[in-house]
Amino acid sequence: MQDMGFKWIVFSRIMRSIGIIFITLSSSLYLNLIHVSLVLIGVVFLGVIGFNSALSLTLGIIGDRYGYKKSLIIGESISTIGTFLFALSTNFYLITASLMIAGIGGAAGGMRGVYSPGLSALVVSNWPNERERVRRMGILTSSASLASIAGSSMLILHNYLPFGSVENYRVLFLLSSFFLLASLLSIINVKENPRPRKTSKVLSMSSLRYVYKVMITNALAGFGIGLAIPLLPLWFEIRYGVNSSDIGVVFTLSYLFTSFGSFLATRIHLDVLKVASVTRVMNGIFLILMALSPWFVLASALYLIRGMNAGMGAPNRTAVNIRGVKSEDFGAASSIEGLATRGAQMSSGLSGALMEMDLLYPLFLGGIIQAISGILYLTLLKKPKEESTLIKRQRSEFS
């Protein structure tokens, strides 16, 4: 099996995870610290996700025509520049603009650092076998989740720096930008299989028929995630009165659990679609239970188990999402499918308002919606009856 510079992809995801996880975790806490209202924080995240979604679609189309490595490099460059600007900005409008450019916001799960425009398409293009794709994505998500521990540990470190609460964040933001720069530089060493000639403008009809099914389920799941996850660190702080170090400990442990779940995904040879669907349903159920928890320790434990469950499901969903797509459409397909998820996560704009109404609402409603999306995922994407069965039946009729 060709390596194709896979170790450099792994190193890139490790570096990216360290930097991006800290900013994703701390950005809502930082905005709250500089006296931005909950509603406005939600609106900021809405803009971040919207910009990132449009960029992802553009880079996916570029990747199909010119190579997924190129789209990865462009995306990583933009994130790195945006992160440097975020670290150096003091004006609210500049902070918001730099967050949007960096595309850093949304879910702070252990796999947050794995996915950037072109990554999934590059993996499925370089390794055609579906089981091998699951294994490679499992290695990437497991490695990135372990690296995320370093990112969340920076949040724990925040309280112990001597520069003041706001300046401590800015110092750590600057450090994060250097990790993203290391991620960008490592992508240069990755190799890519030759691209098939692009015959469609965006997607062929056969790919589109499959992609729209994934889009429906991803949009529903994304809407639920947007309600519950982007402001989750802030939800923990307000709901239970804990500090940033306590929150950092929870997310640090969750990344360890997510890494273990991704490792299990490389070892468990069950039906790929069923694993992808059931784990998504369980992700939603764990959010519902967290919303109902009266204790920080219990809610944290549920989030840890959810992280392991999510780690098992993600590599399998990556394989399923692309199994009905022509190879020339991998970039556009993965970007459009991701666009449905990220675009729907603009529901984070509602999350702050829901938190002001009642802290139960974001996680409870988000969990219900995500669980439903898992059921729909299995229903829409299950394979039709094997054609071989039909052929055997026809042969028996003629014999």
N, C-alpha and C positions, 0 to 999 in steps of 0.2 A: 504493500500500500504506500503510495507516494506521500512524502511528508509535506511538500509544497510550502515549506516555511511555517508549518503549523505551530511550532514552538514560539515563533514571533507573534502569531495571533494570540496565543495564550499570554505571552508577556504583555502585549498591548492591552488585553482585557484586564490584567492584573493592575497595571498602572492606571488605566482609566477608572477602574472601580474605586481605587483608593481616593482619587481626586473627586470624582463625581458624586460618590456616596456622601462625603462630608458636606458638600454644598447642597445636595438634595435634602439631606436631613436638617441642615441648620438654616436654610434660607428662610423658611417660614418663622422660625424662632428669631432670626436676625431682624426680619421685617417687623415682627411684633415688638422687639426690643427698641427699635427706633420709632415706635409709636404709629405704625401703620395699622389701620383698623382691620378687623377680621374680614369684613366684606371686601375691602380693597385688596387684601392679600389674596383672596379668592380670585378676584379679577386679574391680578398680576399673573397668577398661575394659568389662568385661562389664556392670556396673551402668549405666555411662554409655550404652552402646549400647541396653540394654534400656529405659531411661527414654525415650531419644530416639525409639525405635521406637513406643512407646505414644503419645507426644505427637504424632508424625507422623500416625498413623492418626486420632487425634482431630481434628487440624487439617484433614486431608483431608476428613472428613465435614462439618466446619463450612464449609469452602470451597465444597462443592457446594451448600449451602443459602444461604449468605450472601455468597459471593464469595471468590475466591482471594486478592485483595489483603488482605482482612481476616485470613485465616489466615496470610498472610506477615507482617503487622504483629504479630500475636500471637506467632508463633514467634520473630521477630527481637527482640521485647521480652524474652521469656524468656531468650534467649541472652545478650542484653546485660546483664541483671541478674545472671545466673549468672556471667558473666565478671568483672564488678566484684567480686562476692563472692569469686571465686577469687583475684583479685589481692590482696585485703585479708586473706585468711584465713591463719592460721598453724597452726591445729589440724588434724590429719590428717582427722578426721571432717568438719570444715567444708570442707576442701579437696575431699574426695570428694563431699560433697553439692553443692557449687557446680559441680563438673565435671559432675555428673549433670544439674543444672538447666540449665546452659549447653548440654548436649548436645554437648560438644566432646571428641572422641576418635575412634578408628578410623583409617581410612586417611588418610594425609597427602599424597595425590596432588594434582596441580595443579588438579583439578576439585573439590576438597573444599569450596571456598568458593562454588561455583555453586549447589549444591542445598540448599534448605531447604524445609520444608513449604509447598506451594502454588506454588512456582516453576514446575515443569514443567507443572502444570495451567493456570497463568495463560498460559504461552507457547502451549500447544496450543489454548487457548480463544480467544486473541486472533488467532491466525494459523492458519486451518483447513487451508491447503495443506501437504501433507507436506514437499515440498521446501523451502518457506519456513520450516517449523518447524526443519528440519535447519540451514538457514542461520542462523536467529536463535540457536539453541542453540550453533552453532559460534562465532558472534560472542561469546556470553556465556562459553563455556568458554575461548576464546582470550584474551579480556580478563582473565578471572579468573586464568588460569594465569600470564599476564604479571605481574599484580598480586601473585601468590603469591611472586614473586621478592623483593618488599619484605619479606614475612613471613619468608621463610627467611633473608634478609639480617640480620634482627633477631637470629637465632640466631648468626650470625657475630659480630655486634656484642656479644653477651653477654659474651664473654671480655675485652672492652676497657673495660667499665664499671667504675667505681671502688668499688662498694658491697659487694663480696664476692659469691661465686658464687650463693648463695641469694637475696640481695637484688637482684642484677642481674636474675634471672628475674622477681621480683615487680614490679620497675619496668617491665619490658617487658610483663608481663601487663596492668598497668594501662593502658599505652599501647595495647595491643590492644583493650581494652574501649572506648576512644574511637573506634576505627575501626568497631567493631560498632555503636556509637551512630549514627555517620554513615550507615551502611548502613540502619538503621531509619528515620531521618528522610527519606532519599531515596525510600523506598517510598511515602510519602504522595503523591508527585507522579505516580505511575503510574496510568494509566487501565485500565479493564477492560470488555470487551464484556458486555452484559446476559446474565445467566445464564438458561438454559432452566429451566422449572419442574421441580423434582425430583419424580419419580413413584415412585421406589423408596426404601426405607428406607436402604439402603447402596449396593447394586449391582443393576442389572437382570440377568436371567438371561443375556441375550445378552452383556453385558459380562463377567459372571462366567466364562462358558465360555472367554473369551479370557484373562482375567486369571490364571486358575489355571495356565495354561501358562507365562505369564511368571513367576509366583511360583515354580514348580518350578525353572526355570533360574536365577532370581535367588537362590534359597535356596542352591543348590549353589555358585554363584559366590561368594556372600557368605560361606559357610563357609570356602572356600579363602582369600578375602581376609582374613578374621578371623584365620586362623592365621598369615598371612605379614606383613601390612602394618601393623597398629596399633602394634606394637612394633619396627618396622623401624629407626627411628633408634637405639634401644637395641641392636638386633641388630648394626648397623654398629659401634657403640662397643665391644661385647664381642668380636665376631668378629675385628676388625682392629686394635683398640687405638687408634682415632682419637679426636680430641676433638670437641667440639660445633661448632667452627668448620669443621672438615673436613666434618662431616655437613651443616652449613648450606650449604656450597658445592655438594655433590652435589644437594641438593634444590632449590637455586636454579637450577642448570643444568637439572634435570629439568622444572621449571615452564616454562622457556623452550622446551624440546622439546615439552612437552604443548601449549603455546600454538600452536606451529607445526603440530602434528598437528591441532588443532581448526580452524586456518585452512585446512588442506588439505581438511578435511571439508566446508567451504563451497564448495570449488572442484571436487572430484572427484564426477562424476555417475555413480557405479556403483550396482549394485543395493544398496538400503539394508540389507536383511536380511543379505546376504552380507558386507557390510563390517562390520556389527555383530557377526556370528558369528565371522568369521575373526580380527578384532582381539581378541576375548575369548579365543580359543584361544591366540593369540600372547602375550597377557598372562601366561597360565599358563606357557608355555614359557620365557619370559624369567625368571620366578621360579625355575624349576628350574635354569636355567643359573647364576643368581646364587648359589643354594645351593651349587653345586659349585665356584664360583670360589675359588681359593686367594689371590687378590690383590684388594685394595681397589679399585684402579684399574679392573680388569676388571669387578668386580661393579658399580661405579659406572657404567661405560659401558653395561652391559646395562640398568641401571635407567633411564638417560637414553633409550635406544631404546624401552624399554617405555613411558615417559611419552609419547613421540610417538605410539606405536601406540594407547595409551589415549585420547589426545586425538582421534584420528581416529574411534574407535569410539563414544564416548559420545554425540555428537549424533545419530548414526544409531540407537542403541539407544533414545534418548528418543522418536524418531518411531515406531519399530517397536512399542514397548511400549504405545502408545496407539492404534494404528491400528485395532484391533478393538473399541474402547470407545465407547459412546454419549456424546455431548457432555455430557449431564447428570451423567455418572459420572466425569468426568475427575479430580476431586480425590480421591475415594475410591479410584479405580483406581490412580492414581500413588502414593498413600500406601500402599495395600496391597501393591503391587509393591515399593515401597521398604522396607516393613516386612519383607517376605521377605528382602531383602538385609541390612538392618541387624540383624534378629533373628538371622539365621544368623551374622552377624559377632560374635555373642556367643561364638563359638569362640575369640575373643581370650583368653577365660578359660583356655583350654588352652595358649595360645601361650607364656606364661611358663614353665609346667611343661615344655613340649617343649624350650624353650631350655636349661633346666637339665639335661635328659637328653642332648641333643645339638643343637648349633647348626644342623646340617643339616636337622633335621626340620621346623621351621615353614615355611620357604620351599619346600622340596622337596615336602612333602605338599600345602601350599596351592596350589602351581603345578599339580600333577597334577589336583587337584579343579577348579580354575578352567578348565583346558584342556578337561576333560570337559564342563563346563557350556556352553562355547562350541559344541561339537558338538551338544549337546542343544538349544540355543537354535535352531539352524538347522532341526533335525529337527521340533521341535514347532510352530514359528511360520511355516514356509513356507506360502505360499498354496496352496490347492487349485487344481486345473485351472480355467481360466477358464470361466465359464458360457457365454460367447459361443461357445466351441468346441463345446460340447454343443448349443447352439441351432442352429449352422450344420449340424451333423451331422444333427439332427432334420429340418431343412428339406430337406436333400439326400435323406433317406429318403422324404419325402412328395412330392417333385417327380418 
